[in-house]
Amino acid sequence: MRSVRMRILALVLVLVAVGAAAWQLVPSEEDHGRTITVGTTDAVTSLDPAGAYDAGSWALFSNLFQSLLTFEPGGTSPVPDAAESCEFTDSGLRTYRCELRSGLTFPSGREMTADDVKFSIERVLRINSDVGPAPLFDTLDGVSARGETVTFRLSAADATFPYRLATGAGAIVDATKYPANALRTDPGADGSGPYLLSSYTRDTSAALTPNGDYRGAVERSSSPVELRYYTDSAALDRAYREREVQVATRQLPPDTVAGLSASDPDQRVSEADSSETRNLYLNTRKGSPLGDERVRQALAWLIDRDKLAADVYKGTVDPLYSLIPAGITGHTTSFFDQYPTQDPGRARDLLTDAGVSLPLAFTLSYGQGRGAAAEEAAELKRQLEADGLFRVTVKGYEWTEFQELWAAGKLDAYAVGWVADYPDPDTFGAPLVGTGSTMNTGYSDKTVDRLIKEGQRYADRGRAADDFSDLQDLVARDAPVIPLWQRKEYVVADEAVGGGQDLTDGTGVFRLWRLDWI
């Protein structure tokens, strides 16, 4: 999903020394029911699951709605949540059936039915929002509901379909509260998740209270939570330092993150590997200044990822040379293999072959307030202009406008973070480089599309590695997207708040219910 795009506890608690099983931290009576405030720079595009496909929105959906399936902390395979059980009923991986858990209710008290599940999934496809998650159901041919059973018929073998159901795209809404053919626009949410939405102010805050009627895969939280949204990393940093929030995540400034210490007695610092990446997407359409693959290859020869990681991000990210990040099946170094070092001479030769006038002008866009996006864009501009081959205009946009512009194909080049929808290489395939991709670069290659489909047909996901390796070689050759970096995830929390290490872990689930007072 798009990062606005979002883990092992770096602070090693002395549980091993004293025997973790011998004691348990529990909130005091005075803390029971006290609100925990969490700060983030992620933005919420929509409260309606049919209208959002980004980390900020899905963070809320994880808590307000249930999907049939979910991911446990650190898990790599989905487990039942709103479902009692789910399974493929055929060896061809084209029929998937779920039995709904009994006793699930919406905030109105109405009991959830299989028809609500059918309505929710079909609604995502019917509305097909430009910034929504409909592309995740590209293999879905039909849904039927009978009794407590929901059956999904797929157009092709797709072992990843359960993973997709476990995301925000599979959020189940109350069919009596949402229009069938349009997005809901009021500041409300009617789901059956572990929290209820008690109030919401766009770009400011969301207040969540524990849902006492929740039944599902996760434990219930005893603490209300308020999410506060900040326009940039500096504002989030100030809010945490001034104790306006007890927990801060996604994204603190690189300088702040680089200075975090696990030995600080006044706060809890969680650091974990993550599957979040950031890429530079290039408009490949005819008429775009970057439409010729030789121009895009020239860009790839000029970008210095090490300098981005060291100077802009202060060593808090790692240079990335493939679509699929380290830690996910199918990770390679395809871009390093094809562009092993910065080479302005090779870049100039490619531009000369393309017959373009130098310097070639284009605009590099980014989402404002997203971590160090502005500083990153400035460094990329410096690198690309250093040898007189390109003239780069840098422009930042408010997040929602940014999404709408790239969805309409109106941007030349745009840097966007990508948080894995689920822990599988497939989430880095079709959404990023498939024909009609979510990132909408205009890129289309029949071999790439075939490899994506072939990679989906293996129930043993390790067998998809070769297909994704071949896919990444083709993408490095055509360069519709240039990987930049992979980040670690950091959560800092007041010493009185526990559970930050489980808040987020790269599975696409934002576990506010794991936070509690100590």
Secondary structure by P-SEA (a helix, b strand, c coil): ccccccccccccccccccccccbbbbbccccccbbbbbbccbbbccccccccccaaaaaaaaccccccbbbcccccbbbbccccccccccccccbbbbbbbccccccccccccaaaaaaaaaaaaaacccccccccccccccccccccbbbbbbcccccaaaaaaaccccccccccccccccccccccccccccccccccccccbbbbcccccccccbbbbcbbbbbbbbccaaaaaaaaaacccccccccccaaaaaacccccccbbbbbbbccbbbbbbbbcccccccccaaaaaaaaacccaaaaacccccccbbbbcccccccccccccccccccccccaaaaaaaaaaacccccbbbbbbbbccccaaaaaaaaaaaaaaccccbbbbbbbccaaaaaaaaaaccccbbbbbbcccccccccccccccccccccccccccaaaaaaaaaaacccccccaaaaaaaaaaaaaaaccccccbbbbbbbbbccccccccccccccccccccccccc
